């Protein structure tokens, strides 16, 4: 569930209570339920309830991390009144936002919020993510503002603008920020989303690169018109063998028929397993008639069973498909009793302990009882499964049977997945307890209420993994809690992983409040993963250097902006180094262009590899580059020969210079 939906659901639950009881009973609510104080603060910040925020702050102060989170949420949801309140509040000394606030507001198009935050907190970096996200949302005015006031953007801005059909933004970026460029994803995703105007702009005006993914995605999404256009204008790119299967899985029979008739790559939908089951009986019948030798049916039974498609299951059975244990497990996971009983009639022996575990995973208590009482099936990890997936009713039933054993793993898993009610029940009704993995897992997955409860009521504590994992996730509130209330601490892995995942605020907190620091790995990972804001900060504050290994992995990962920055700040001489091989291996067309332009080389093995993988666009680029280098080498050789002739005084006495193997 995304953040807006989460807070909308929270408002649905809290607003009736606030209407009925008003603000005067909030302190009593906070006293009864500790977590309600934080929940109400976040609700008030996101929904613009200044009155709720004021009562909560007067009742109990909050940490700087919580204040920052509130500011970020208010900025995200365009709540200027909350920002004004903090600006004017006498107890809000030192309040500030994170870079996320600027990015979130930019993504939502809240220009006045970004202007306010930019003027209020000039020291908070407005990273390239802000303009990238503004371009994704098609917020033209925001893009223009950030063009002047932030650190620019990356190639992702153009890619995202094209992907979402924002032609005006894409054209503006090309005219005003062409140096960031774009990748083949711009064309591929625009085609996949049927943005014809953008595709024509990229094709006719920019001669943009593309790959077989363009037609694959168009086929998957059922855009037959786009598939026809690509076939006419970019037939040399074609599609992959997955295209027909992708279209079939989404039920686009017209696209499937056309691909089968007109594209040689799609002669067989092998590799997409049971996805075509979702296309219904008509799709299945057509595929059997026209592609009888494909492996479509190997996974179709499981897909249809899990989704409760009884007619498809019956059709597959009538055409010779067997009932496998995997199909039964999938059916039990979905909990569709009509399908399950149909499968049982055809092959009772396919019902094993895996079916029991799948039913528990799906939380289907009546099915679990049927398997246990009628078929005598159990599973040794039944209680662990119920706790892991949060099915309290199933867990209590298993406990009451007194036939299933448990270990500390039960509470560890319940805590890790945030099931506080189950953790509390296990604490009161079971004797196994837990280990430090409970708090480690809860912290790593962001379950703050579980961490606080374990800290207060259990003695097992946690390990250094708790803060390490939490920092890696960028959960500053959790990091601050562990730093303040626990003694286990962390290692340099905390800052390194936070850097690798782009969590600049967490990196800055650890730098300011912890002594473990980080290593050069964090900087290198940030560059490799395209976390440019973090990389710049570490380079400036900690003096981290760009190594040859960093450039190698950056080439493999394909982030153009990070690679350009790394090349600019690296002392490594890459001319003649076959870095392009790494980009070629991963199919990074735009990165291949960049590296070849920078003087990097490639090997014939890489060319063979890209041919095997079917990266036609890269193969064409390499062939063109090879021909250019070959002709250039021949020109040099001829020039050397002519110089030798001239020096010898005539053609008869001249000896050709020794040839040198040219590096491609």
SEPA-400577 format. One record per residue (C-alpha): x, y, z. Coordinates in Angstrom, 1 decimal, padded with zeros to 4 digits, always signed. Example, Ala and Ser with C-alpha at 12.3 -4.5 7.8 and 13.67 -1.06 7.14 Angstrom:
! SEPA-400577
     east    north       up
   +012.3   -004.5   +007.8
   +013.7   -001.1   +007.1
//
This chain:
! SEPA-400577
     east    north       up
   +000.0   +000.0   +000.0
   +001.4   +003.4   -000.9
   +001.7   +006.3   +001.6
   -001.3   +008.3   +000.5
   -003.6   +005.3   +000.8
   -002.1   +004.5   +004.2
   -002.8   +008.0   +005.6
   -006.2   +008.0   +004.0
   -007.0   +004.8   +005.8
   -005.6   +006.3   +009.0
   -007.9   +009.4   +008.6
   -010.9   +007.1   +008.0
   -010.2   +005.5   +011.4
   -009.3   +008.6   +013.4
   -011.6   +011.3   +012.1
   -014.8   +009.9   +013.5
   -013.2   +009.6   +016.9
   -012.0   +013.2   +016.8
   -015.4   +014.4   +015.7
   -017.1   +012.6   +018.5
   -014.6   +013.4   +021.3
   -012.8   +016.5   +020.2
   -009.3   +017.4   +021.2
   -009.7   +017.5   +025.0
   -009.6   +013.7   +025.3
   -006.4   +013.3   +023.3
   -004.1   +013.4   +026.3
   -006.1   +010.5   +027.9
   -005.8   +008.6   +024.6
   -002.1   +009.1   +024.6
   -001.9   +007.9   +028.2
   -003.8   +004.7   +027.3
   -002.1   +003.9   +024.0
   +001.6   +005.0   +023.8
   +001.9   +004.7   +020.1
   -001.2   +007.0   +019.5
   +000.9   +010.0   +020.3
   +003.2   +009.4   +017.3
   +000.4   +008.2   +015.1
   -001.7   +011.3   +015.8
   +001.3   +013.6   +015.1
   +001.9   +012.0   +011.8
   -001.9   +012.1   +011.0
   -002.1   +015.8   +011.9
   +001.0   +016.7   +009.8
   -000.2   +014.8   +006.7
   -003.8   +016.0   +006.9
   -003.0   +019.6   +007.9
   -004.6   +019.4   +011.4
   -002.7   +022.1   +013.1
   -005.0   +021.8   +016.1
   -004.1   +018.1   +016.6
   -000.4   +018.7   +016.2
   -000.5   +021.5   +018.7
   -002.3   +019.5   +021.4
   +000.1   +016.5   +020.8
   +003.2   +018.7   +021.0
   +002.0   +020.4   +024.2
   +001.3   +017.0   +025.7
   +004.8   +015.6   +025.0
   +007.8   +016.7   +023.1
   +009.2   +014.9   +020.1
   +012.6   +014.0   +018.8
   +014.3   +015.9   +015.9
   +013.8   +012.8   +013.7
   +010.0   +012.8   +014.4
   +009.9   +016.6   +013.7
   +011.7   +016.1   +010.4
   +009.3   +013.3   +009.5
   +006.3   +015.5   +010.2
   +007.7   +018.3   +008.0
   +008.4   +015.8   +005.2
   +004.8   +014.5   +005.3
   +003.4   +018.0   +005.4
   +005.4   +019.0   +002.4
   +004.4   +015.8   +000.5
   +000.7   +016.5   +001.0
   +000.9   +020.3   +000.4
   +000.1   +021.3   +004.0
   +001.5   +024.8   +004.2
   -000.3   +025.5   +007.4
   +001.7   +022.9   +009.2
   +005.0   +024.4   +007.9
   +003.9   +027.8   +009.0
   +003.1   +026.5   +012.4
   +006.5   +025.0   +012.9
   +008.1   +028.2   +011.6
   +006.2   +030.2   +014.2
   +006.2   +027.7   +017.1
   +008.3   +028.8   +020.0
   +009.5   +025.2   +020.8
   +010.5   +024.4   +017.2
   +014.1   +025.7   +017.4
   +016.3   +023.8   +015.0
   +013.4   +022.3   +013.0
   +014.2   +021.4   +009.5
   +013.2   +019.1   +006.6
   +015.2   +016.4   +004.8
   +016.0   +016.2   +001.2
   +013.0   +013.9   +000.9
   +010.6   +016.8   +001.6
   +011.9   +018.6   -001.4
   +011.7   +015.5   -003.6
   +008.2   +014.6   -002.4
   +006.8   +018.1   -002.9
   +008.5   +018.3   -006.3
   +007.0   +015.0   -007.4
   +003.6   +016.2   -006.4
   +004.0   +019.5   -008.1
   +003.8   +021.7   -005.0
   +005.8   +024.6   -006.3
   +005.0   +027.0   -003.4
   +006.1   +024.3   -000.9
   +009.4   +023.8   -002.6
   +010.0   +027.6   -002.8
   +009.2   +027.9   +000.9
   +011.5   +025.0   +002.0
   +014.3   +026.1   -000.4
   +014.3   +029.6   +001.2
   +013.8   +028.3   +004.8
   +016.5   +025.6   +004.6
   +019.1   +026.6   +002.1
   +021.6   +024.1   +003.6
   +019.3   +021.1   +002.9
   +020.5   +019.7   -000.4
   +017.9   +019.6   -003.2
   +019.2   +016.6   -005.0
   +018.8   +015.6   -008.6
   +015.9   +013.4   -007.5
   +013.7   +016.4   -007.2
   +013.8   +017.4   -010.8
   +013.7   +013.8   -011.9
   +010.5   +013.3   -009.9
   +009.0   +016.5   -011.1
   +009.6   +015.4   -014.7
   +007.9   +012.1   -013.9
   +004.8   +013.9   -012.7
   +004.8   +016.3   -015.7
   +005.1   +019.4   -013.5
   +006.4   +021.8   -016.1
   +006.6   +024.9   -013.7
   +008.4   +022.8   -011.1
   +011.0   +021.6   -013.6
   +011.7   +025.2   -014.6
   +012.1   +026.3   -011.0
   +014.4   +023.4   -010.1
   +016.4   +024.0   -013.2
   +017.5   +027.3   -011.6
   +017.6   +026.4   -007.9
   +018.6   +022.8   -007.5
   +021.5   +020.6   -008.4
   +020.0   +019.7   -011.8
   +018.7   +016.3   -012.8
   +019.9   +013.0   -014.3
   +019.0   +011.1   -017.4
   +016.1   +009.7   -015.4
   +014.2   +013.0   -015.8
   +013.9   +012.6   -019.6
   +013.3   +008.9   -019.3
   +010.5   +009.4   -016.8
   +008.9   +012.3   -018.7
   +008.8   +010.1   -021.8
   +007.6   +007.1   -020.0
   +004.6   +009.0   -018.6
   +003.8   +010.8   -021.8
   +004.8   +014.4   -020.8
   +005.9   +015.6   -024.2
   +006.2   +019.2   -023.2
   +008.6   +018.4   -020.3
   +010.6   +016.0   -022.5
   +011.0   +018.6   -025.2
   +012.0   +021.3   -022.7
   +014.6   +019.1   -021.0
   +016.1   +018.3   -024.4
   +016.3   +021.9   -025.3
   +017.6   +023.2   -022.0
   +019.4   +020.3   -020.3
   +020.5   +018.1   -023.2
   +023.8   +017.3   -021.4
   +022.1   +014.9   -019.0
   +020.6   +013.0   -022.0
   +018.4   +010.0   -021.7
   +018.6   +006.2   -022.1
   +016.9   +003.7   -024.3
   +014.3   +003.4   -021.5
   +012.8   +006.7   -022.7
   +011.7   +005.2   -026.0
   +011.0   +001.7   -024.6
   +008.7   +002.8   -021.8
   +007.0   +005.4   -023.9
   +006.1   +002.8   -026.5
   +005.0   +000.4   -023.7
   +002.6   +003.0   -022.4
   +001.3   +003.9   -025.8
   +002.5   +007.5   -025.9
   +002.6   +007.8   -029.6
   +003.4   +011.6   -029.7
   +006.4   +011.0   -027.5
   +007.6   +008.0   -029.5
   +007.3   +010.0   -032.7
   +009.3   +012.9   -031.2
   +012.0   +010.5   -030.0
   +012.1   +008.7   -033.4
   +011.8   +011.5   -035.9
   +013.5   +014.4   -034.0
   +016.1   +012.8   -031.8
   +016.7   +009.4   -033.4
   +016.6   +008.0   -029.9
   +017.9   +004.5   -029.1
   +015.6   +001.7   -028.3
   +015.7   -002.0   -027.7
   +013.4   -005.0   -028.2
   +011.7   -004.1   -024.9
   +009.7   -001.4   -026.8
   +007.7   -003.9   -028.7
   +007.7   -006.4   -025.8
   +006.1   -003.8   -023.5
   +003.6   -002.6   -026.1
   +002.5   -006.2   -026.7
   +002.2   -006.9   -023.0
   +000.0   -003.8   -022.5
   -002.2   -004.7   -025.5
   -001.2   -001.7   -027.7
   -001.6   -003.3   -031.1
   -001.4   +000.1   -032.9
   +002.0   +000.8   -031.2
   +003.2   -002.7   -032.1
   +002.3   -002.1   -035.8
   +004.1   +001.3   -035.7
   +007.2   -000.2   -034.3
   +007.1   -003.0   -036.8
   +006.9   -000.4   -039.6
   +009.5   +002.1   -038.3
   +011.8   +000.1   -036.1
   +011.5   -003.4   -037.4
   +015.3   -003.9   -037.0
   +014.8   -003.8   -033.2
   +012.0   -006.3   -033.3
   +010.9   -008.0   -030.1
   +012.0   -010.8   -027.9
   +010.7   -014.3   -027.7
   +008.9   -013.2   -024.6
   +006.6   -010.8   -026.4
   +003.9   -013.3   -027.3
   +003.8   -014.8   -023.9
   +003.6   -011.4   -022.2
   +000.6   -010.5   -024.4
   -001.0   -013.8   -023.8
   -000.6   -013.5   -020.0
   -002.6   -010.2   -020.1
   -005.3   -011.6   -022.4
   -004.5   -009.6   -025.5
   -005.5   -012.2   -028.1
   -005.4   -009.7   -031.0
   -001.8   -008.9   -030.3
   -000.9   -012.6   -029.8
   -002.4   -013.4   -033.2
   -000.5   -010.6   -035.0
   +002.8   -011.4   -033.4
   +002.4   -015.1   -034.3
   +001.7   -014.2   -037.9
   +004.1   -011.4   -038.5
   +007.1   -011.7   -036.1
   +009.6   -014.6   -036.3
   +010.8   -014.0   -032.8
   +007.4   -014.9   -031.3
   +007.0   -018.3   -032.9
   +006.8   -019.8   -029.4
   +005.7   -018.3   -026.1
   +008.2   -020.4   -024.2
   +009.3   -019.1   -020.9
   +006.2   -017.4   -019.6
   +004.9   -020.5   -017.8
   +001.3   -020.3   -016.7
   +000.7   -016.6   -017.3
   -001.6   -017.3   -020.2
   -004.0   -019.0   -017.9
   -005.1   -015.4   -017.0
   -006.1   -014.9   -020.6
   -009.0   -017.3   -020.2
   -010.2   -020.3   -022.2
   -010.3   -018.5   -025.5
   -006.6   -017.7   -025.2
   -005.8   -021.3   -024.0
   -007.6   -022.9   -026.9
   -006.0   -020.6   -029.5
   -002.5   -021.3   -028.1
   -003.0   -025.0   -028.1
   -004.2   -024.9   -031.7
   -001.3   -022.7   -033.0
   +001.5   -023.4   -030.5
   +001.0   -027.1   -029.5
   +004.7   -027.7   -028.7
   +005.2   -024.8   -026.3
   +005.8   -025.2   -022.6
   +002.8   -022.9   -021.8
   +001.0   -025.6   -019.9
   +003.7   -026.4   -017.4
   +002.8   -023.6   -015.1
   -000.8   -022.9   -016.2
   -002.3   -025.3   -013.8
   -000.7   -023.6   -010.8
   -001.6   -020.1   -011.9
   -005.3   -021.1   -012.6
   -005.5   -023.0   -009.3
   -004.1   -020.1   -007.3
   -006.5   -017.6   -008.9
   -009.5   -019.8   -008.5
   -010.1   -020.2   -012.3
   -012.1   -023.4   -012.1
   -013.1   -023.5   -015.8
   -009.5   -023.2   -016.8
   -008.4   -025.9   -014.4
   -011.1   -028.2   -015.7
   -010.1   -027.4   -019.3
   -006.5   -028.2   -018.6
   -007.4   -031.5   -016.9
   -009.6   -032.5   -019.9
   -006.6   -031.9   -022.1
   -004.3   -034.2   -020.3
   -002.7   -031.9   -017.7
   -001.7   -033.7   -014.5
   -002.4   -032.5   -011.0
   +000.9   -031.7   -009.4
   +001.8   -031.0   -005.8
   +002.8   -027.5   -006.8
   -000.6   -026.9   -008.3
   -002.3   -028.1   -005.1
   -000.1   -025.9   -003.0
   -001.0   -022.9   -005.1
   -004.7   -023.7   -004.8
   -004.5   -024.0   -001.1
   -002.6   -020.7   -000.9
   -005.5   -019.1   -002.8
   -008.1   -020.9   -000.6
   -010.5   -021.7   -003.5
   -012.4   -024.8   -002.1
   -014.1   -025.6   -005.4
   -010.8   -025.8   -007.2
   -009.2   -027.7   -004.3
   -011.9   -030.3   -004.3
   -011.7   -030.7   -008.1
   -008.0   -031.3   -007.8
   -008.5   -033.7   -004.9
   -010.9   -035.8   -007.0
   -008.3   -036.2   -009.8
   -005.3   -036.9   -007.6
   -005.6   -037.2   -003.8
   -001.9   -038.1   -003.4
   -000.9   -034.6   -004.5
   -002.1   -033.3   -001.2
   +001.0   -033.2   +001.1
   +002.2   -031.2   +004.0
   +003.0   -028.4   +001.6
   -000.7   -027.9   +001.0
   -001.2   -027.5   +004.8
   +001.5   -024.9   +005.0
   +000.1   -023.0   +002.0
   -003.3   -022.9   +003.6
   -001.8   -021.5   +006.8
   +000.2   -019.0   +004.7
   -003.0   -017.8   +003.1
   -004.8   -017.7   +006.4
   -007.6   -020.0   +005.4
   -008.7   -021.5   +008.7
   -011.6   -023.6   +007.5
   -009.3   -025.1   +004.8
   -006.6   -025.8   +007.4
   -009.2   -027.6   +009.5
   -010.4   -029.6   +006.4
   -006.9   -030.7   +005.6
   -006.2   -031.6   +009.2
   -009.4   -033.4   +010.2
   -010.5   -034.9   +006.8
   -007.1   -035.7   +005.2
   -004.9   -036.0   +008.3
   -002.3   -033.6   +006.9
   +000.0   -031.4   +009.1
   +003.2   -029.5   +008.9
   +006.0   -029.3   +011.5
   +006.4   -025.5   +011.0
   +002.7   -024.7   +011.2
   +002.9   -022.3   +014.1
   +005.9   -020.5   +012.6
   +003.9   -020.1   +009.4
   +000.9   -018.7   +011.2
   +003.0   -016.2   +013.1
   +005.1   -015.1   +010.1
   +002.0   -014.3   +008.0
   +000.1   -012.7   +010.9
   -002.9   -015.1   +011.0
   -003.9   -014.8   +014.6
   -007.0   -017.0   +014.4
   -005.0   -019.8   +012.8
   -002.2   -019.5   +015.4
   -004.7   -019.7   +018.3
   -006.4   -022.7   +016.8
   -003.0   -024.5   +016.4
   -002.1   -023.6   +020.0
   -005.4   -025.0   +021.3
   -004.9   -028.3   +019.5
   -001.8   -028.8   +021.6
   -000.4   -030.9   +018.8
   +002.1   -028.5   +017.3
   +005.5   -027.5   +018.8
   +007.1   -024.1   +018.5
   +010.5   -022.5   +019.0
   +011.8   -019.0   +019.6
   +011.6   -018.6   +015.8
   +007.8   -018.1   +016.2
   +008.1   -014.8   +018.1
   +011.1   -013.8   +016.1
   +009.2   -014.0   +012.9
   +006.0   -012.4   +014.3
   +008.1   -009.4   +015.5
   +010.1   -009.2   +012.2
   +006.8   -008.9   +010.3
   +005.3   -006.4   +012.7
   +002.5   -008.5   +014.2
   +002.5   -006.9   +017.6
   -000.7   -008.5   +018.7
   +000.8   -012.0   +018.1
   +004.0   -011.0   +019.8
   +002.1   -009.9   +022.9
   -000.1   -013.1   +022.8
   +003.0   -015.3   +022.5
   +004.6   -013.4   +025.4
   +001.5   -014.2   +027.6
   +000.5   -017.7   +026.4
   +003.7   -019.4   +025.3
   +007.0   -020.2   +027.0
   +009.4   -020.3   +024.1
   +010.2   -016.6   +024.1
   +012.4   -015.0   +021.4
   +016.0   -014.1   +020.6
   +017.7   -010.9   +019.6
   +016.6   -011.6   +016.1
   +013.1   -010.4   +017.1
   +014.2   -006.8   +017.6
   +016.7   -006.9   +014.8
   +014.0   -008.0   +012.4
   +011.4   -005.6   +013.7
   +013.9   -002.7   +013.4
   +015.0   -003.7   +009.9
   +011.4   -003.8   +008.7
   +010.4   -000.5   +010.3
   +008.0   -001.8   +012.9
   +008.6   +000.9   +015.5
   +005.8   -000.1   +017.9
   +007.2   -003.7   +018.0
   +010.7   -002.5   +018.7
   +009.5   -000.2   +021.6
   +007.4   -003.1   +023.1
   +010.3   -005.5   +022.9
   +012.6   -003.0   +024.5
   +010.2   -002.4   +027.4
   +008.9   -005.9   +028.1
   +011.6   -008.4   +026.8
   +015.2   -008.8   +027.9
   +016.7   -010.4   +024.8
   +017.7   -007.0   +023.4
   +019.1   -006.8   +019.9
   +022.4   -006.9   +018.1
   +024.4   -004.4   +016.0
   +022.3   -005.7   +013.1
   +019.4   -003.7   +014.3
   +020.9   -000.3   +013.7
   +022.9   -001.5   +010.7
   +019.7   -002.7   +009.0
   +017.7   +000.3   +010.1
   +020.2   +002.7   +008.7
   +020.3   +000.7   +005.5
   +016.5   +001.3   +005.2
   +016.9   +005.0   +005.9
   +014.5   +004.9   +008.9
   +015.9   +007.9   +010.8
   +013.3   +007.7   +013.6
   +014.3   +004.1   +014.3
   +018.0   +004.9   +014.1
   +017.6   +007.7   +016.6
   +015.6   +005.5   +019.0
   +018.2   +002.7   +018.9
   +021.0   +005.3   +019.3
   +019.3   +006.8   +022.3
   +017.8   +003.8   +024.1
   +020.0   +000.8   +023.2
   +023.7   +000.2   +023.8
   +024.5   -002.4   +021.1
   +025.4   +000.3   +018.6
   +026.3   -000.4   +015.0
   +029.3   -000.9   +012.7
   +030.6   +001.0   +009.7
   +028.2   -001.2   +007.7
   +025.4   +001.1   +008.8
   +026.8   +004.2   +007.1
   +028.0   +002.2   +004.1
   +024.6   +000.6   +003.5
   +022.7   +003.8   +004.1
   +024.9   +005.4   +001.5
   +024.4   +002.6   -001.0
   +020.7   +003.0   -000.7
   +020.7   +006.7   -001.1
   +019.6   +007.7   +002.5
   +021.5   +010.9   +002.8
   +019.8   +012.0   +006.0
   +020.7   +008.8   +007.8
   +024.3   +009.1   +006.6
   +024.5   +012.7   +008.0
   +023.0   +011.5   +011.3
   +025.5   +008.7   +011.7
   +028.3   +011.0   +010.7
   +027.2   +013.5   +013.4
   +026.3   +011.2   +016.3
   +028.2   +007.9   +015.9
   +031.9   +007.2   +015.9
   +031.9   +004.1   +013.7
   +032.0   +006.1   +010.5
   +032.0   +004.4   +007.2
   +034.4   +003.0   +004.7
   +035.2   +003.7   +001.0
   +032.8   +000.9   +000.2
   +029.8   +003.1   +001.1
   +031.0   +005.8   -001.3
   +031.7   +003.3   -004.1
   +028.3   +001.6   -003.6
   +026.6   +005.0   -003.8
   +028.3   +005.8   -007.1
   +027.6   +002.3   -008.4
   +023.9   +002.5   -007.5
   +023.5   +006.0   -008.9
   +023.0   +007.7   -005.4
   +024.5   +010.9   -006.7
   +023.5   +013.1   -003.8
   +025.1   +010.8   -001.2
   +028.2   +010.3   -003.4
   +028.7   +014.1   -003.7
   +028.3   +014.6   +000.1
   +030.8   +011.8   +000.9
   +033.2   +013.1   -001.6
   +033.0   +016.6   -000.2
   +032.8   +015.9   +003.5
   +034.9   +012.8   +003.8
   +037.1   +013.1   +000.8
   +036.2   +009.8   -000.7
   +037.9   +009.0   -004.0
   +036.6   +007.3   -007.2
   +038.5   +004.1   -007.9
   +038.8   +002.0   -011.1
   +036.6   -000.6   -009.5
   +033.9   +001.9   -008.8
   +033.9   +002.9   -012.5
   +033.7   -000.7   -013.5
   +030.6   -001.4   -011.4
   +029.0   +002.0   -012.3
   +029.4   +001.0   -016.0
   +027.6   -002.3   -015.2
   +024.7   -000.6   -013.4
   +024.1   +001.9   -016.1
   +023.4   +005.2   -014.3
   +024.7   +007.8   -016.7
   +024.6   +010.8   -014.4
   +026.6   +008.9   -011.7
   +029.1   +007.7   -014.3
   +029.6   +011.2   -015.8
   +030.2   +012.6   -012.3
   +032.5   +009.7   -011.3
   +034.6   +010.2   -014.5
   +034.8   +013.9   -013.8
   +036.1   +013.3   -010.3
   +038.3   +010.3   -010.9
   +042.0   +010.4   -011.5
   +041.9   +007.1   -013.3
   +042.8   +007.1   -017.0
   +040.2   +004.9   -018.7
   +041.3   +005.5   -022.3
   +041.9   +002.1   -023.8
   +040.4   +000.2   -020.9
   +037.6   -002.2   -021.9
   +035.1   -000.8   -019.4
   +032.5   -000.9   -022.1
   +032.4   -004.7   -021.7
   +030.6   -004.3   -018.4
   +027.8   -002.2   -019.9
   +027.6   -004.5   -022.9
   +027.1   -007.5   -020.6
   +024.1   -005.8   -018.9
   +022.6   -004.5   -022.1
   +023.1   -000.8   -021.1
   +022.9   +000.8   -024.6
   +023.2   +004.4   -023.4
   +026.1   +003.6   -021.1
   +027.9   +001.9   -024.1
   +027.5   +005.1   -026.1
   +028.9   +007.2   -023.3
   +031.9   +004.9   -022.6
   +032.9   +004.6   -026.3
   +032.7   +008.4   -026.6
   +035.0   +008.7   -023.6
   +037.6   +006.5   -025.3
   +036.9   +003.2   -023.5
   +037.3   +000.0   -025.5
   +035.6   -003.3   -025.7
   +036.6   -006.9   -026.6
   +035.4   -009.2   -029.3
   +034.1   -011.5   -026.5
   +031.7   -008.8   -025.4
   +030.4   -008.5   -029.0
   +029.8   -012.3   -029.1
   +028.1   -012.1   -025.7
   +025.7   -009.3   -026.7
   +024.8   -011.2   -029.9
   +024.0   -014.3   -027.8
   +021.7   -012.2   -025.5
   +019.9   -010.6   -028.5
   +020.8   -007.0   -027.7
   +020.5   -005.9   -031.3
   +020.8   -002.2   -030.8
   +024.1   -002.7   -028.9
   +025.4   -005.0   -031.6
   +024.7   -002.5   -034.3
   +026.6   +000.2   -032.3
   +029.6   -002.1   -031.7
   +029.7   -003.1   -035.4
   +029.7   +000.6   -036.4
   +032.4   +001.4   -033.9
   +034.5   -001.6   -035.0
   +034.2   -000.5   -038.6
   +035.3   +003.0   -037.7
   +038.3   +001.8   -035.7
   +039.2   -000.7   -038.4
   +039.1   +002.0   -041.2
   +041.0   +004.4   -038.9
   +043.7   +001.7   -038.2
   +044.0   +001.1   -041.9
   +044.4   +004.8   -042.6
   +047.2   +005.0   -040.0
   +048.9   +001.9   -041.5
   +048.8   +003.4   -045.0
   +050.1   +006.7   -043.7
   +053.0   +004.9   -042.0
   +053.7   +003.0   -045.2
   +053.7   +006.1   -047.3
   +056.1   +007.8   -044.9
   +058.4   +004.9   -045.1
   +058.3   +005.0   -048.9
   +059.0   +008.7   -048.9
   +061.9   +008.3   -046.4
   +063.4   +005.5   -048.5
   +063.3   +007.6   -051.6
   +061.1   +005.4   -053.7
   +058.6   +002.6   -053.7
   +061.1   -000.2   -054.7
   +063.3   +000.1   -051.6
   +060.6   +000.6   -049.0
   +059.7   -002.0   -046.5
   +056.2   -001.9   -044.9
   +056.2   -001.2   -041.2
   +055.4   -004.0   -038.9
   +051.6   -004.3   -038.3
   +050.3   -003.8   -034.8
   +047.3   -005.5   -033.5
   +044.6   -002.9   -032.9
   +042.7   -002.8   -029.7
   +039.0   -002.6   -030.4
//
